[in-house]
Amino acid sequence: MTYKVIQWATGNVGKQAIRGILAHPELELAGCWVHSADKVGTDAGVLAGIDPVGVTATNDIDALLAVDADCVVYTPLMADRAEVERILRAGKNV
């Protein structure tokens, strides 16, 4: 079974999480959320310091939560309870 994963934030921890998701045979990177507008549209692999992987970063929460995914790896610098609750209400595990 493969789990589809959204990476939420691409700071130091998020970059390593992207690499870990991509390296794991049972995980598939399904989406990537970024806080910074200048990262929007950038490939998640490039943000993680590796080759492009075909997943484009976005800051559109509604669009990202509409993505078919099983869970979200939530790694922002500062956690936002309302944001986590929104992710959970969308049916994603965190």
Stockholm file with secondary structure:
# STOCKHOLM 1.0

chainA/1-94         MTYKVIQWATGNVGKQAIRGILAHPELELAGCWVHSADKVGTDAGVLAGIDPVGVTATNDIDALLAVDADCVVYTPLMADRAEVERILRAGKNV
#=GR chainA/1-94 SS CCEEEEEECCSHHHHHHHHHHHHCTTEEEEEEECSSGGGTTCBHHHHTTSCCCSCBCBCCHHHHHTSCCSEEEECCSSCCHHHHHHHHHTTCBC
#=GC SS_cons        CCEEEEEECCSHHHHHHHHHHHHCTTEEEEEEECSSGGGTTCBHHHHTTSCCCSCBCBCCHHHHHTSCCSEEEECCSSCCHHHHHHHHHTTCBC
//
